[in-house]
Amino acid sequence: MSDDDEGKLIPFTVVGGSEPPTDDEAEHLVAYLAGLSTMQYELQRERIAAKLRMRLSALDKIVEAKRKEQEQQKSGLLFERVPSATPVAGAELVRDLITDLTRYVSLNENYAAVAAFWALHTYTVNQCFISPRLAITAPQPRCGKTTLVNWLATVVQRPMSSVNVSPASVYRIVEKRQPTLLIDEADTFLGTNHELRGVLNSGHQQNGHVLRWDMALNDVRAFSTFCACAISLIGSLPPTLQDRSIRIRLRRRLPNEPIASLRSDQSDDTLARRCARWAVDNQYLYDATEPKRRLQTTRPTSQGARAICEDPQPPPHRDRQAA
């Protein structure tokens, strides 16, 4: 919503007996309300409650929860995506992810597809033996690395973004919450931080861990390091990390390649919720057995592609499982 739109009424008409809004329309309306000022919310809530056929008290609680979720997203805190209520066609979802990404970043269509499938992988990471790092590289600044990282934060499971991390912060938060790490500006600190590189390397496979002395236990403790992780930087990753990565190479956009600005106050979680629903319905198609070494890096994303081909539309009997 632009500044000029603030204070305007949402263009809908409440008509007795009219069809209720779809789930996606309801989510859009709630997200819209959550972004309003207190005064504008008071002006809009009765109209939208009538549209949604919902009690005002119930709408207030839902909007407050959405506001907290939006604040968490802005501050980089972790949150679980709530699956959408309706089944999701995998092929359509991937197309929509690619279309949304290429609105904001100018990149090769094959790289856009890689980003889409990797985003889906973050919801099925525990069904995979390995989790390939997503290496987002560019030869120079202003190629869209940070925009791509910010876009991933709107669609992946449990996003945690940072422009600098310590080894201890990584293995402790992974042990506690298993986030999707989105590390930007890695060229400024990763090359000389051998301990951090070791932690990120070990998180490539499901049994990855580091050993640390725990003063509270007075004993050695194993911390899990297994999680999905995207790393953006100018140049290339260190060889050991690159060997565990799928690479997206960015470039500066050409004058005839218009893109939109990705603004956090205008994004919503519709695509993320569809990803979560697709994962709930299709995780049984994944095989978590250990692959051969030469197939490890690309296997999780290829499994996602195969699952989409085998099950493009989840059968109705699974609707209740995600509700």
C-alpha positions as CSV (number, residue, x, y, z in Angstrom):
1,M,0.0,0.0,0.0
2,S,1.5,3.4,-1.0
3,D,1.3,6.5,1.2
4,D,-1.3,7.9,-1.2
5,D,-3.6,4.9,-0.5
6,E,-3.6,5.4,3.3
7,G,-7.1,6.3,4.5
8,K,-8.9,5.1,1.4
9,L,-11.5,2.3,1.7
10,I,-10.7,-1.1,0.3
11,P,-12.8,-1.4,-2.9
12,F,-15.4,-4.0,-2.1
13,T,-19.1,-3.9,-1.5
14,V,-20.8,-5.8,1.3
15,V,-23.9,-7.3,-0.2
16,G,-26.2,-9.6,1.8
17,G,-26.0,-13.2,0.6
18,S,-22.9,-12.6,-1.5
19,E,-20.2,-15.2,-1.7
20,P,-17.6,-15.0,1.2
21,P,-14.0,-14.2,0.2
22,T,-11.6,-17.0,-0.6
23,D,-8.9,-17.9,1.9
24,D,-6.3,-15.9,-0.1
25,E,-8.6,-12.9,-0.2
26,A,-9.2,-13.2,3.6
27,E,-5.4,-13.4,4.2
28,H,-4.9,-10.3,2.0
29,L,-7.5,-8.3,3.9
30,V,-6.0,-9.3,7.3
31,A,-2.5,-8.4,6.1
32,Y,-3.8,-5.0,4.8
33,L,-5.4,-4.3,8.2
34,A,-2.3,-5.2,10.1
35,G,-0.4,-2.6,8.2
36,L,-2.7,0.3,9.0
37,S,-2.4,2.9,11.7
38,T,-4.7,2.7,14.7
39,M,-7.0,5.4,13.4
40,Q,-7.2,3.9,9.9
41,Y,-7.8,0.4,11.4
42,E,-10.8,1.7,13.4
43,L,-12.2,3.2,10.2
44,Q,-11.9,-0.1,8.3
45,R,-12.5,-2.9,10.7
46,E,-16.3,-3.0,10.7
47,R,-16.5,-3.0,6.9
48,I,-13.9,-5.8,6.6
49,A,-15.4,-7.8,9.4
50,A,-18.7,-7.7,7.6
51,K,-16.9,-8.8,4.4
52,L,-15.3,-11.7,6.2
53,R,-18.5,-12.5,8.1
54,M,-16.5,-12.4,11.3
55,R,-17.0,-11.0,14.8
56,L,-15.1,-7.8,15.5
57,S,-13.4,-9.3,18.5
58,A,-12.2,-12.3,16.5
59,L,-10.9,-10.0,13.7
60,D,-9.0,-7.9,16.3
61,K,-7.2,-11.0,17.6
62,I,-6.3,-12.2,14.1
63,V,-5.0,-8.8,13.1
64,E,-3.0,-8.5,16.3
65,A,-1.4,-11.9,15.6
66,K,-0.6,-10.8,12.0
67,R,1.0,-7.6,13.3
68,K,3.3,-9.6,15.7
69,E,4.2,-11.9,12.8
70,Q,5.1,-8.9,10.6
71,E,7.2,-7.4,13.4
72,Q,9.1,-10.7,13.8
73,Q,9.8,-10.7,10.1
74,K,11.1,-7.1,10.2
75,S,13.4,-7.8,13.2
76,G,14.8,-11.1,11.8
77,L,13.2,-13.3,14.4
78,L,12.1,-16.8,13.7
79,F,8.5,-17.9,13.0
80,E,6.8,-21.0,11.6
81,R,4.8,-20.6,8.4
82,V,1.2,-21.6,8.7
83,P,0.1,-23.8,5.8
84,S,-2.6,-22.4,3.6
85,A,-6.1,-24.0,4.0
86,T,-6.4,-25.2,0.4
87,P,-4.3,-27.7,-1.5
88,V,-1.5,-26.4,-3.7
89,A,-0.5,-27.5,-7.2
90,G,3.3,-27.8,-7.2
91,A,4.0,-26.7,-10.8
92,E,1.8,-23.7,-10.4
93,L,3.5,-22.8,-7.1
94,V,7.0,-23.0,-8.7
95,R,5.8,-20.8,-11.6
96,D,4.4,-18.2,-9.1
97,L,7.7,-18.2,-7.1
98,I,9.7,-17.6,-10.2
99,T,7.3,-14.9,-11.4
100,D,7.5,-13.1,-8.0
101,L,11.3,-13.3,-7.8
102,T,11.9,-12.0,-11.3
103,R,9.8,-8.9,-10.5
104,Y,12.6,-7.8,-8.2
105,V,15.8,-9.4,-9.4
106,S,17.1,-9.6,-13.0
107,L,18.6,-13.1,-13.3
108,N,18.7,-16.1,-15.7
109,E,15.5,-18.0,-15.7
110,N,17.3,-21.2,-14.7
111,Y,18.8,-19.5,-11.6
112,A,15.3,-18.3,-10.8
113,A,14.0,-21.9,-10.9
114,V,16.9,-22.9,-8.6
115,A,15.9,-20.3,-6.1
116,A,12.3,-21.4,-6.2
117,F,13.1,-25.1,-5.7
118,W,15.6,-24.3,-2.9
119,A,12.9,-22.2,-1.2
120,L,10.7,-25.3,-1.2
121,H,13.6,-27.4,0.1
122,T,13.6,-25.3,3.3
123,Y,10.2,-26.8,4.2
124,T,11.4,-30.4,3.6
125,V,14.9,-30.2,5.0
126,N,14.3,-32.9,7.6
127,Q,13.2,-35.3,4.8
128,C,16.6,-34.9,3.2
129,F,20.0,-36.3,4.2
130,I,21.8,-33.2,3.0
131,S,20.9,-29.5,2.7
132,P,22.9,-27.8,-0.1
133,R,24.1,-24.3,0.7
134,L,22.6,-21.7,-1.7
135,A,25.6,-19.6,-3.0
136,I,24.4,-16.2,-4.3
137,T,27.4,-14.7,-6.0
138,A,28.1,-11.6,-8.1
139,P,31.3,-10.1,-9.6
140,Q,30.5,-6.6,-8.3
141,P,28.1,-4.6,-6.1
142,R,24.5,-3.7,-7.2
143,C,23.7,-7.0,-8.8
144,G,20.7,-7.8,-6.6
145,K,22.3,-10.1,-4.0
146,T,20.7,-8.4,-1.0
147,T,17.3,-8.2,-2.8
148,L,17.4,-11.9,-3.5
149,V,18.2,-12.6,0.2
150,N,15.4,-10.4,1.3
151,W,13.0,-12.1,-1.2
152,L,14.0,-15.5,0.2
153,A,13.1,-14.2,3.7
154,T,9.6,-13.8,2.5
155,V,9.1,-17.3,1.2
156,V,11.4,-19.8,3.1
157,Q,10.6,-21.6,6.4
158,R,11.8,-20.0,9.7
159,P,14.0,-17.3,8.0
160,M,16.8,-15.7,10.0
161,S,18.7,-13.0,8.1
162,S,22.0,-11.5,9.1
163,V,25.0,-9.6,7.6
164,N,27.4,-11.0,10.1
165,V,27.3,-14.1,12.3
166,S,29.6,-15.8,14.9
167,P,30.1,-19.6,15.0
168,A,28.5,-19.8,18.4
169,S,25.4,-18.0,17.4
170,V,25.0,-20.3,14.4
171,Y,25.2,-23.7,16.2
172,R,23.2,-22.5,19.2
173,I,20.3,-21.2,17.2
174,V,20.4,-24.2,14.9
175,E,20.3,-26.5,17.9
176,K,17.3,-24.6,19.3
177,R,15.2,-23.7,16.3
178,Q,16.8,-25.0,13.0
179,P,16.2,-21.8,11.1
180,T,16.9,-21.1,7.4
181,L,20.0,-19.0,7.7
182,L,20.2,-16.1,5.2
183,I,23.7,-14.7,5.4
184,D,24.4,-11.5,3.4
185,E,27.7,-9.6,2.7
186,A,29.7,-12.8,3.5
187,D,32.7,-11.5,1.5
188,T,33.3,-9.1,4.4
189,F,33.9,-11.7,7.1
190,L,33.7,-15.3,5.9
191,G,37.0,-15.7,4.2
192,T,39.1,-15.3,7.3
193,N,36.7,-17.0,9.8
194,H,37.8,-20.6,9.6
195,E,35.7,-21.7,12.6
196,L,32.5,-20.3,11.0
197,R,33.3,-22.0,7.7
198,G,33.7,-25.3,9.6
199,V,30.3,-24.9,11.3
200,L,28.6,-24.1,8.0
201,N,30.4,-27.0,6.3
202,S,29.2,-29.4,8.9
203,G,25.6,-28.2,8.6
204,H,25.5,-29.6,5.1
205,Q,24.3,-33.0,6.2
206,Q,21.8,-34.3,8.6
207,N,24.1,-35.6,11.3
208,G,26.3,-32.5,11.2
209,H,27.3,-31.2,14.6
210,V,30.1,-29.5,16.6
211,L,31.4,-30.4,20.0
212,R,31.6,-27.8,22.7
213,W,32.3,-27.8,26.5
214,D,29.1,-27.0,28.4
215,M,29.9,-25.4,31.7
216,A,26.4,-26.0,33.0
217,L,26.7,-29.7,32.4
218,N,30.4,-29.8,33.1
219,D,30.7,-32.1,30.1
220,V,31.1,-32.1,26.4
221,R,27.9,-31.4,24.4
222,A,27.1,-32.0,20.7
223,F,25.3,-29.1,19.0
224,S,23.5,-29.8,15.7
225,T,24.5,-27.6,12.8
226,F,22.1,-29.1,10.2
227,C,19.9,-26.5,8.5
228,A,19.2,-24.8,5.2
229,C,21.5,-21.9,4.5
230,A,21.9,-19.3,1.8
231,I,25.0,-17.2,1.6
232,S,25.5,-14.1,-0.6
233,L,28.8,-12.4,-1.4
234,I,30.9,-10.7,-4.0
235,G,33.2,-13.3,-5.6
236,S,33.1,-17.0,-4.7
237,L,32.7,-19.1,-1.6
238,P,35.7,-20.9,-0.1
239,P,36.2,-24.2,-2.0
240,T,34.9,-26.5,0.8
241,L,31.7,-24.5,1.1
242,Q,31.3,-24.1,-2.7
243,D,31.6,-27.9,-3.0
244,R,28.5,-28.1,-0.8
245,S,26.5,-25.4,-2.6
246,I,24.2,-24.8,-5.5
247,R,25.4,-21.6,-7.1
248,I,23.3,-18.6,-8.5
249,R,25.4,-16.1,-10.4
250,L,24.0,-12.6,-10.5
251,R,24.9,-9.7,-12.8
252,R,23.8,-6.1,-13.0
253,R,20.6,-5.6,-14.8
254,L,20.5,-4.1,-18.3
255,P,18.8,-0.8,-19.0
256,N,16.0,-2.7,-20.8
257,E,15.3,-4.9,-17.8
258,P,12.9,-3.1,-15.5
259,I,12.5,-4.4,-11.9
260,A,10.3,-3.4,-9.0
261,S,11.5,-2.4,-5.5
262,L,11.0,-5.1,-2.9
263,R,9.6,-3.4,0.2
264,S,9.0,-5.2,3.4
265,D,5.9,-3.2,4.2
266,Q,4.2,-4.4,1.0
267,S,5.0,-8.1,1.1
268,D,2.8,-10.8,2.6
269,D,3.2,-14.5,3.4
270,T,0.8,-15.9,0.8
271,L,3.6,-17.7,-1.2
272,A,5.2,-18.9,2.0
273,R,2.0,-20.4,3.3
274,R,1.4,-22.1,-0.1
275,C,5.0,-23.6,0.2
276,A,4.2,-24.8,3.7
277,R,1.0,-26.5,2.5
278,W,2.7,-28.1,-0.5
279,A,5.4,-29.5,1.9
280,V,2.8,-30.9,4.3
281,D,1.0,-32.7,1.5
282,N,4.1,-34.0,-0.4
283,Q,6.9,-34.7,2.2
284,Y,6.2,-38.4,2.0
285,L,7.6,-38.4,-1.6
286,Y,11.1,-37.5,-0.3
287,D,13.8,-40.1,0.4
288,A,16.1,-39.2,3.3
289,T,18.5,-42.1,2.6
290,E,22.2,-41.1,2.1
291,P,22.9,-40.5,-1.6
292,K,26.1,-41.1,-3.4
293,R,28.6,-38.3,-2.9
294,R,28.5,-37.0,-6.4
295,L,24.7,-36.6,-6.2
296,Q,24.5,-35.1,-2.8
297,T,24.5,-31.4,-3.6
298,T,21.6,-31.3,-6.1
299,R,19.6,-34.2,-4.7
300,P,17.2,-32.2,-2.4
301,T,16.2,-29.8,-5.2
302,S,15.8,-32.6,-7.7
303,Q,13.6,-34.5,-5.3
304,G,11.4,-31.4,-5.1
305,A,11.1,-31.3,-8.9
306,R,10.3,-35.0,-9.0
307,A,7.7,-34.6,-6.3
308,I,6.0,-31.8,-8.2
309,C,6.0,-34.0,-11.3
310,E,4.6,-37.0,-9.5
311,D,2.0,-35.2,-7.5
312,P,1.0,-31.9,-9.2
313,Q,-2.2,-31.6,-7.2
314,P,-2.6,-33.1,-3.7
315,P,-5.7,-35.4,-3.5
316,P,-8.7,-34.1,-1.5
317,H,-8.3,-36.6,1.3
318,R,-5.2,-34.7,2.6
319,D,-7.0,-31.4,3.0
320,R,-7.9,-32.1,6.7
321,Q,-4.3,-32.9,7.6
322,A,-3.1,-29.3,7.1
323,A,-6.2,-27.7,8.4
